[in-house]
Amino acid sequence: MTPTSDDARRVNEQIAETLRDEIKTGRLKVGDKLPSVRAIAERFEVAPGTATKAVQLLAKWELVAPDSTRGYFVSAQVSGDEEVPGPSPEFAAIMEEVAAMREHLARLDERLQRLEDSEKRG
């Protein structure tokens, strides 16, 4: 999975959800050490800070627990009926505004193109 900017979720949320799915499917089991932040960053082709936020989100969801000297370990198994928390209301509102601005810019671009075309002809 490669995080995409088209997704309404933050990249760190996309990464956390992918890792959550790996816990859910048993690829990562209770007691397993989570890959290092650096390894997660390389795998998902993101900055280490983004990978850190993803791991912190897993900790917030109580799926992993930190060991002060050894990293993060899977601390809970995910059942099939648990839902992934969605983006915050603030983030969803911002993404809606961004989508509206993109649509507006596309309309302006079309209008400008028509004006330029009419000037060339006229």
Buried (B, 14 or more C-beta within 10 A) or exposed (E): EEBEEEEBBBBBBBBBBBBBBBBBEEEBEEEBEBBBBEEBBEBBEBEEEBBBBBBBBBBEBEBBEBEEEEBBBBBBEBEEEEEEBEBEEEBEEEBEEEEEEEEEEEEEEEEEEEEEEEEEEE
